[in-house]
């Protein structure tokens, strides 16, 4: 969890200190003997020795960067870190959730960069990029085989600049080349939807500068939709900004303490909820990937009896980092405090124990006969493709018979039912679009079936609804 403070005053002090340390010798007339601590004098002399003795060019700025990096690394603290100027810019983009780009979420699939999501009203959407498009070129460079993080660096850039992408799209032989002007993209770390009547779901993937604003939009949507029960999913949320976690907590935690931050000198800073919470019956999902700011939110909800925490023990990171911008020297992220939950519990390295503990089941594969989809299937079709189709429809509770590989009237009826349910043309013929929708429906059901933690939350909520009736 970070106190994201870009304090130029602090930066200036640090920069002046290092420029002083590694500058030309200071005369005795300007400073008395005791004005420079021995350690500082040694560092200055060492810098002079390196510059005067090293037979090649010496960049004083690089020496300073190396000294800062060494100081931070000597702490042996996994959460304190030095960033080069470029790495610091990337770090800023991550924590602010704002960067120059085109507005796509990508992943590497079969060693090809594939578009997962296209953000609404983004340059990518206006250019016609679609989910499942495969990006094979960036500015004329073939990027097949590179990682998604490497691809992101190539695609992102300064607002107003242009990136040229080469796209491969299913059903088209030739590479589509698009010139797209980058804009400022704001990453929304919130997903929300209504799971069932009266039951809402919010997933928070991180706490960046856009989190609380988007949580507010979700809550407004749920209030208008008459949602009374809410599942807040913090699983695999690595944390982020302290202030954002506090602002989100204010929607759910009663007036009073949210978290207590304790500094080295013993000073204690208590972050408070200053308003009445929204009237949702709240369940919170956590696991071993819920850390830092996510643990602040979960810990406040648990300690203040604002909801039921469900899942697995959290990660256990209860330290606070301050981010300091060092200008051309880069930046540092330094641990400056620890925190405890409202009840005074130190969860560092131990984590938060849920009210209801339930572990995720190991992923179970659902196996079907292969469905190639290289030719349409219809009444009269026979073979393994038909059997694979019937097995999948049966898994979705649409085909009531045992798969036999023969496309008869009952299979046609099941196909038409699926087409109606998914907004497809109702003609009883299985084509590429049908199979794509079918596979998506299978994946969605498999994921839902295996999410025992979410299912447990729903079970608890339904029991509460039953008692309230």
C-alpha positions in Angstrom: 0.0 0.0 0.0 1.4 3.4 -1.0 1.1 6.9 0.2 1.6 8.3 -3.3 3.2 11.7 -2.5 5.1 13.4 -5.3 6.7 16.0 -3.0 9.1 18.2 -4.9 10.3 19.7 -1.7 11.5 16.2 -0.5 12.9 15.5 -3.9 14.8 18.8 -4.0 16.4 18.0 -0.6 17.5 14.6 -1.7 18.9 15.8 -5.1 20.7 18.7 -3.4 22.2 16.2 -0.9 23.6 13.9 -3.6 24.8 16.7 -5.8 26.6 18.1 -2.7 28.1 14.7 -1.9 29.4 14.1 -5.3 30.4 17.6 -6.2 33.8 19.2 -6.3 35.7 19.4 -3.0 34.4 21.9 -0.4 36.9 24.3 1.1 37.5 24.6 4.9 36.7 28.3 4.7 33.2 27.6 3.4 32.4 24.8 5.9 34.0 23.9 9.2 35.5 20.5 9.8 32.5 19.1 11.6 29.9 20.2 9.1 30.3 17.1 6.9 29.7 13.7 8.7 32.5 11.2 8.1 30.2 8.9 6.1 29.3 11.7 3.7 33.0 12.7 3.4 33.9 9.1 2.5 31.3 8.9 -0.2 32.4 12.2 -1.7 36.0 11.0 -1.7 35.0 7.7 -3.2 33.2 9.5 -6.0 36.2 11.7 -6.7 38.5 8.6 -6.7 36.2 6.8 -9.2 36.1 9.8 -11.5 39.8 10.5 -11.3 41.0 6.9 -11.6 38.5 5.1 -13.8 40.1 5.1 -17.3 36.9 5.6 -19.2 34.2 8.3 -19.2 32.3 8.6 -15.9 28.7 10.0 -15.7 28.2 11.6 -12.4 24.4 11.2 -12.7 24.9 7.4 -13.1 27.1 7.3 -10.0 24.4 9.1 -8.0 21.7 6.8 -9.2 23.9 3.8 -8.3 24.4 5.2 -4.8 20.6 5.7 -4.3 19.9 2.2 -5.6 22.5 0.7 -3.2 21.0 2.6 -0.2 17.5 1.4 -0.8 18.6 -2.2 -1.6 20.7 -2.4 1.6 17.4 -2.3 3.6 16.5 -5.8 2.4 12.9 -4.7 2.3 10.9 -6.3 -0.5 8.6 -3.3 -0.7 11.3 -0.6 -0.9 12.6 0.0 -4.3 14.7 2.4 -6.5 13.4 3.2 -10.0 15.3 4.5 -13.0 13.6 7.5 -14.7 12.0 5.2 -17.3 10.9 2.6 -14.7 9.6 5.3 -12.5 7.4 6.6 -15.4 6.0 3.0 -15.9 5.4 2.7 -12.1 3.5 6.0 -12.1 1.3 4.8 -15.0 0.5 1.6 -13.0 -0.5 3.4 -9.8 -2.3 6.3 -11.4 -4.1 4.1 -13.9 -3.5 6.9 -16.5 -1.2 6.6 -19.5 -1.0 7.4 -23.2 -2.3 4.5 -25.2 -5.1 3.2 -27.5 -7.4 1.5 -25.0 -7.0 -2.3 -25.3 -6.5 -5.0 -22.8 -4.2 -7.6 -24.3 -2.8 -11.1 -23.5 -0.4 -13.5 -25.1 -2.3 -16.4 -26.6 -0.4 -19.1 -28.6 2.6 -16.7 -28.6 0.5 -14.0 -30.4 -0.7 -10.8 -28.7 -4.4 -11.1 -28.6 -7.0 -8.4 -27.8 -9.1 -9.4 -24.8 -11.1 -6.2 -24.3 -11.5 -2.9 -26.1 -12.3 0.0 -23.8 -15.5 2.0 -24.5 -15.0 5.3 -26.5 -11.2 4.6 -26.9 -9.1 5.2 -30.0 -8.9 1.4 -30.5 -12.7 1.1 -30.5 -13.1 4.0 -32.9 -10.4 2.4 -35.2 -12.5 -0.8 -35.3 -10.3 -3.1 -33.2 -12.3 -6.0 -31.9 -11.9 -8.6 -29.1 -9.9 -11.6 -30.4 -8.0 -9.6 -32.9 -4.4 -10.6 -33.0 -1.8 -7.9 -33.1 1.2 -9.1 -35.1 2.9 -5.8 -35.9 3.7 -2.5 -34.1 5.1 0.3 -36.2 6.3 -2.3 -38.8 8.0 -4.5 -36.2 6.8 -8.2 -36.2 5.9 -8.8 -32.5 4.9 -12.4 -32.7 6.5 -14.3 -29.8 7.0 -11.3 -27.4 5.3 -11.0 -24.0 2.2 -8.9 -23.4 4.2 -6.5 -21.2 6.8 -5.9 -24.0 3.9 -5.4 -26.4 2.3 -2.9 -24.0 5.4 -0.8 -23.9 5.5 -0.6 -27.7 1.8 0.2 -28.1 1.7 2.8 -25.3 3.2 6.3 -25.9 2.8 10.0 -25.6 -0.7 11.4 -26.1 -1.1 12.7 -29.6 1.5 10.4 -31.2 0.5 7.7 -33.7 1.1 4.0 -33.6 0.7 1.7 -36.6 -0.7 -1.8 -35.8 -0.9 -4.9 -38.0 -4.0 -6.9 -37.1 -4.9 -10.4 -38.0 -8.7 -11.1 -37.8 -10.6 -14.4 -38.1 -12.2 -14.7 -41.5 -9.7 -12.4 -43.2 -6.5 -13.5 -45.0 -4.6 -10.2 -45.2 -3.1 -8.3 -42.3 -5.2 -5.2 -41.5 -3.0 -2.1 -40.9 -4.4 0.7 -38.8 -2.9 4.1 -37.8 -4.2 5.0 -34.3 -3.6 8.2 -32.5 -2.8 7.6 -28.8 -4.9 9.4 -26.1 -4.9 9.5 -22.4 -6.4 6.2 -21.2 -7.9 5.9 -17.7 -7.8 2.3 -16.5 -11.0 1.3 -14.7 -10.2 -1.4 -12.1 -13.8 -2.1 -11.4 -16.2 -4.7 -12.9 -19.8 -4.8 -11.7 -23.0 -6.6 -12.6 -26.2 -8.0 -11.1 -25.8 -11.7 -10.5 -29.4 -12.4 -9.6 -32.4 -10.3 -8.6 -31.4 -8.1 -5.7 -27.8 -9.4 -5.6 -25.0 -7.2 -7.0 -21.3 -8.0 -7.6 -18.3 -5.7 -7.7 -14.7 -6.8 -8.4 -11.9 -4.5 -7.6 -8.7 -5.5 -9.3 -6.5 -2.8 -7.8 -6.6 0.5 -6.0 -5.5 3.2 -8.5 -6.6 6.8 -8.8 -9.8 5.8 -10.6 -11.0 3.2 -8.1 -13.3 5.1 -5.7 -14.9 7.1 -8.6 -15.8 3.9 -10.4 -17.0 2.2 -7.2 -19.3 5.2 -6.7 -20.8 4.6 -10.2 -21.3 0.9 -9.4 -23.1 1.7 -6.2 -25.3 4.3 -7.9 -26.2 1.6 -10.5 -27.1 -0.9 -7.7 -29.2 1.5 -5.8 -31.2 2.3 -8.9 -31.5 -1.4 -9.6 -32.9 -2.1 -6.1 -29.9 -4.3 -5.1 -30.0 -5.1 -1.4 -27.2 -7.7 -1.2 -23.7 -7.0 -2.5 -20.6 -9.2 -3.0 -17.3 -7.3 -3.0 -14.6 -9.4 -4.7 -11.1 -8.5 -3.5 -9.4 -11.8 -4.6 -6.0 -11.4 -6.2 -6.1 -7.6 -5.6 -2.4 -6.7 -4.9 -3.3 -3.3 -3.3 -2.4 0.2 -4.4 -3.1 3.6 -3.0 -4.0 4.1 0.7 -6.2 7.0 0.1 -8.3 5.1 -2.5 -8.7 2.1 -0.1 -10.0 4.5 2.6 -12.4 6.3 0.2 -13.9 2.9 -0.9 -14.1 1.8 2.7 -16.3 4.8 3.5 -19.1 3.4 1.4 -19.2 0.3 3.5 -17.8 0.9 7.0 -19.7 2.8 9.7 -18.5 6.1 11.1 -15.2 5.5 13.0 -11.8 4.0 12.3 -10.8 2.3 9.0 -7.1 1.8 9.6 -4.4 3.0 11.9 -1.0 3.9 10.4 2.0 3.8 12.9 5.2 5.6 12.1 8.8 5.0 13.4 8.6 7.7 16.0 5.4 6.2 17.4 3.1 8.7 15.9 -0.3 7.2 15.0 -2.5 8.4 12.1 -6.1 7.1 12.2 -8.1 7.2 8.9 -11.8 7.5 9.7 -15.1 6.9 8.0 -17.0 10.2 8.3 -20.3 9.1 6.9 -23.0 6.5 7.2 -22.4 3.5 5.0 -24.6 2.4 2.0 -27.4 0.1 3.1 -26.2 -3.2 1.5 -25.9 -6.5 3.2 -22.3 -7.1 2.4 -20.1 -10.2 1.6 -16.4 -9.9 0.9 -14.4 -12.4 -1.1 -10.6 -12.7 -0.3 -7.7 -15.1 -0.9 -4.0 -15.3 -0.6 -3.6 -12.8 -3.4 -5.5 -10.1 -1.5 -2.8 -7.8 -0.2 -2.0 -4.3 1.2 -4.8 -1.9 0.4 -7.2 -4.8 -0.2 -6.4 -6.0 3.3 -7.1 -2.6 4.7 -10.6 -2.7 3.2 -11.3 -6.3 4.2 -9.8 -5.7 7.7 -12.0 -2.7 8.3 -15.1 -4.5 7.1 -14.3 -7.4 9.4 -13.4 -5.5 12.5 -16.3 -3.0 12.2 -18.8 -5.9 11.6 -19.8 -4.3 8.3 -20.0 -7.5 6.3 -19.0 -11.2 6.1 -15.5 -12.0 4.9 -15.4 -15.3 2.9 -12.6 -17.2 1.3 -9.0 -17.9 2.2 -6.4 -16.1 4.5 -5.1 -13.0 2.9 -1.5 -12.3 1.9 -0.3 -10.3 5.0 1.3 -7.1 3.9 0.7 -4.4 6.5 3.4 -1.8 5.6 3.0 1.6 4.0 5.2 2.9 1.3 5.9 6.5 0.3 6.7 7.3 -3.3 9.2 10.1 -3.9 9.9 11.6 -7.3 13.6 12.4 -7.8 13.2 14.0 -11.1 16.0 13.1 -13.5 17.4 10.7 -10.9 14.2 8.5 -11.1 12.3 7.8 -7.9 12.1 5.6 -4.8 9.4 3.7 -3.1 10.3 3.5 0.6 8.5 1.7 3.5 7.8 4.5 6.0 5.2 3.0 8.4 3.1 -0.1 9.3 -0.6 -0.3 9.8 -3.0 -2.2 12.0 -6.7 -2.9 11.6 -9.3 -0.9 13.6 -9.1 -3.4 16.4 -5.4 -2.9 16.6 -4.5 -6.2 14.9 -1.1 -6.4 13.1 -1.7 -8.6 10.1 1.8 -8.3 8.6 3.0 -11.7 7.5 -0.1 -13.4 9.1 -2.9 -12.0 7.0 -6.6 -11.8 7.7 -8.6 -14.9 8.6 -12.0 -14.9 6.9 -15.2 -15.3 8.9 -16.1 -18.2 6.6 -13.0 -20.1 5.3 -13.4 -22.0 2.1 -10.7 -22.9 -0.4 -11.0 -22.9 -4.1 -11.2 -26.3 -5.7 -8.4 -27.3 -8.1 -9.4 -26.6 -11.7 -11.4 -29.5 -13.1 -11.2 -30.0 -16.9 -14.5 -30.7 -18.7 -13.7 -32.9 -21.6 -15.8 -33.2 -24.8 -15.4 -34.9 -28.1 -13.6 -32.4 -30.4 -15.8 -30.0 -32.4 -13.7 -28.7 -35.3 -16.3 -26.4 -36.8 -14.7 -26.5 -40.3 -18.1 -27.2 -41.9 -21.8 -26.3 -41.0 -23.7 -29.0 -39.1 -27.4 -29.5 -39.8 -30.2 -32.1 -40.0 -28.7 -35.2 -41.5 -25.1 -34.5 -40.4 -23.4 -37.5 -38.8 -20.0 -37.9 -37.0 -17.8 -36.9 -34.1 -18.5 -33.2 -34.6 -22.2 -33.8 -34.0 -21.4 -35.9 -30.9 -19.2 -33.0 -29.6 -22.0 -30.6 -30.3 -24.5 -32.7 -28.4 -22.2 -33.2 -25.4 -21.8 -29.5 -25.1 -25.5 -28.7 -25.4 -26.2 -31.4 -22.8 -23.7 -29.8 -20.4 -25.7 -26.6 -20.8 -28.9 -28.6 -20.0 -30.3 -27.9 -23.5 -30.0 -31.3 -25.1 -31.9 -33.9 -23.0 -30.6 -37.1 -24.6 -27.4 -39.1 -24.7 -25.0 -38.0 -27.4 -25.1 -40.3 -30.4 -23.5 -38.3 -33.2 -26.6 -38.1 -35.3 -28.1 -34.6 -36.1 -31.8 -35.4 -35.8 -34.9 -33.3 -34.9 -34.1 -33.2 -31.1 -30.6 -31.9 -31.9 -32.1 -29.3 -34.2 -34.5 -28.2 -31.5 -31.7 -27.8 -29.0 -29.6 -25.8 -31.5 -32.5 -23.5 -32.1 -33.0 -23.1 -28.4 -29.4 -22.0 -27.9 -29.7 -19.6 -30.9 -32.7 -17.9 -29.3 -31.0 -17.6 -25.9 -27.9 -16.0 -27.5 -29.4 -13.6 -30.1 -28.3 -15.7 -33.1 -30.3 -16.3 -36.2 -32.7 -19.2 -35.4 -32.2 -21.6 -38.3 -31.1 -24.9 -36.6 -27.7 -24.7 -38.4 -24.4 -24.8 -36.5 -21.8 -22.4 -38.0 -18.6 -20.7 -36.8 -20.4 -18.0 -34.9 -22.6 -20.6 -33.2 -19.6 -22.6 -32.0 -17.9 -19.4 -30.7 -20.9 -18.6 -28.6 -21.2 -22.2 -27.5 -17.6 -22.3 -26.3 -18.1 -19.0 -24.4 -21.2 -20.4 -22.7 -19.3 -23.6 -21.7 -16.4 -21.5 -20.3 -18.7 -19.3 -18.3 -20.5 -22.2 -16.8 -17.3 -24.1 -16.0 -15.8 -21.0 -14.2 -19.0 -20.3 -12.3 -19.3 -24.0 -11.3 -15.8 -24.0 -10.0 -15.9 -20.7 -8.1 -16.9 -22.3 -4.8 -16.1 -19.1 -2.9 -18.6 -17.0 -4.9 -21.1 -19.9 -4.7 -20.7 -19.9 -0.9 -21.3 -16.1 -0.8 -24.5 -16.6 -2.8 -25.5 -19.5 -0.6 -25.1 -17.3 2.6 -27.0 -14.4 1.0 -29.9 -16.7 -0.1 -30.1 -18.0 3.4 -30.4 -14.5 4.7 -33.1 -13.6 2.1 -35.0 -16.7 3.2 -34.9 -15.8 6.8 -35.9 -12.2 6.1 -39.0 -13.4 4.0 
